[in-house]
Amino acid sequence: MNAAIPVLREPADLTADWLQDALGSGPVASFQSAAIGTGQMSDSHRVTLRYADGAEPGPESVVVKFASSDPTSRGTGVGLGAYEREVRFYRELAPRLGGPVAHCHAAVLDPDEGWFTLVLEDVAPAEQGDQIAGCTVDEARMAMTELAALHAPVFANSELGATPWLNQPFPIDQAVLSQLLTAFLDRYSDRIAPEHRELCERFVASFDGWIADRRPPLGLVHGDYRLDNMLFGAPGAPRPFVVVDWQTVGWGPVMTDAAYFLGSSLRTEDRRGHEKELVRAYHDALLAHGVRGFSWEECWEGYRRQCFLGVLMVIAPAMLVERTERGDEMFMVSLERYAQQAIDLDATALLPEPGTGRPAPLRPEP
């Protein structure tokens, strides 16, 4: 992986020489760039390449990822440490993992101003998941079993558990989240069901205790494991499934990604009908990859406890990134699904008591 090339700020800065250096290929004769994806804190472009006659060829196309061109979104990415985490993930952690991670050709960061550039394997032809439309049960099963392949190689790894960049304090606390929730409810009040508003308020009242509750086992957390960050391979694709956007990666409760994914990636009726089956598929896959000492009861309990990440990842980003029409629709669909998931699982029974910060005791599901 190349970590010594200059950081680029925007697609217009791409040159044939820079691409040649990034890929370690022969001379690049020409290239074309086109925007892809719907990220709100970064901009991604597919770059197709033609190499000079007789030159050592590299890939026919790559994906180049830049910091957001929107100053508000870029400031959020820098302030939250998201850009640094993604670059370090591809440099330091991705080579240790199995499962659906794209090969990274280059990963560079300007730590002073926060700009970054990634050059990633292009897994086309592939279809990006659609957070609003949701996915099929079969697609959800693939995502859950591939998640186990990501988690298993570093499951409960004590070395990674002590790695500072994976264990940064959460950037907002309960007081800040309360302010964000007030603004969020003011903006979207006419689109939120009363019981979902009540669920949000109950969660935020216990947020400091919930975020501090890091009972083992702990493991790798993508932090935004959802359909918009997944690519499903079409016939002829080099991979059947790839997970992208590692800007929220961290170390925490192992069931975080599973709960977050199922909470909004399936329509509510599909989740209700297949939830335990799909969590079982994840647990079975972990065991098949060699993980031991993690019972089904712990798995299901952790799944229920961690379903609130989805609520958090609607409220805070909605108020911190550039507002768009699709973003509003995605946030509203996601909140409805996540809040209903928490209600269906009686997950509020596992929240700390408001104002105490004391983690809730283990309780059986009703």
Secondary structure, DSSP 8 states (H G I E B T S, - for coil): -B--S---SSGGG--HHHHHHHHT-S-EEEEEEEEE---SSEEEEEEEEEE-TTS----SEEEEEEE-SSHHHHHHHHHTTHHHHHHHIIIIIGGG--SSB--EEEEEE-TTT--EEEEEE---SEEE--TTT---HHHHHHHHHHHHHHHGGGTT-HHHHT-GGGS---S--HHHHHHHHHHHHHHHGGGS-HHHHHHHHHHHHTHHHHHH---S-EEEE-S--SGGGEEEE-TT-S-SEEE---TT-EEEETTHHHHHHHHHHS-HHHHHHHHHHHHHHHHHHHHHTT--S--HHHHHHHHHHGGGHHHHHHHHHHHHS---HHHHHHHHHHHHHHHHHHHHTTGGGGS--TTT----------
